[in-house]
């Protein structure tokens, strides 16, 4: 199941977000789009504050 999650880009480092997604979703499809001070993530599952 694919999830679309929008997060504020205000306090998120782009390189660290990419590294996190590469680690969390290795071998899976995901997409990141930057728009209007937000990141729009199309990811296999929702990101949470806790792993």
C-alpha positions as CSV (number, residue, x, y, z in Angstrom):
1,X,0.0,0.0,0.0
2,X,1.4,3.4,-1.0
3,X,1.0,6.4,1.3
4,X,1.3,10.0,0.4
5,X,2.7,12.0,3.3
6,X,3.3,15.8,3.4
7,X,5.8,17.2,5.8
8,X,7.1,20.7,6.4
9,X,10.5,21.4,4.9
10,X,11.1,24.1,7.5
11,X,13.3,22.0,9.8
12,X,14.1,19.0,7.6
13,X,17.5,18.7,5.9
14,X,17.0,17.4,2.3
15,X,20.1,15.2,2.3
16,X,19.2,13.6,5.7
17,X,15.6,13.0,4.5
18,X,16.9,11.3,1.4
19,X,19.3,9.2,3.4
20,X,16.6,8.2,5.8
21,X,14.3,7.1,3.0
22,X,17.0,5.2,1.3
23,X,17.7,3.3,4.5
24,X,14.0,2.7,5.5
25,X,12.8,1.8,2.0
26,X,15.9,0.1,0.4
27,X,14.8,-1.9,-2.6
28,X,11.3,-0.3,-2.6
29,X,9.8,2.5,-4.7
30,X,9.4,5.9,-3.2
31,X,9.3,9.5,-4.5
32,X,10.1,12.9,-3.0
33,X,8.8,16.2,-4.3
34,X,9.5,19.6,-2.9
35,X,6.7,22.1,-3.2
36,X,5.7,25.3,-1.3
37,X,8.0,24.7,1.6
38,X,6.9,21.1,2.0
39,X,8.1,17.7,1.0
40,X,5.5,15.4,-0.6
41,X,6.5,11.8,0.0
42,X,5.0,8.9,-1.9
43,X,6.3,6.0,0.3
44,X,5.4,2.4,1.1
45,X,4.3,3.2,4.7
46,X,3.8,6.3,6.8
47,X,6.9,7.8,8.6
48,X,6.5,8.3,12.3
49,X,8.6,9.9,15.1
50,X,9.5,6.4,16.4
51,X,11.0,3.7,14.4
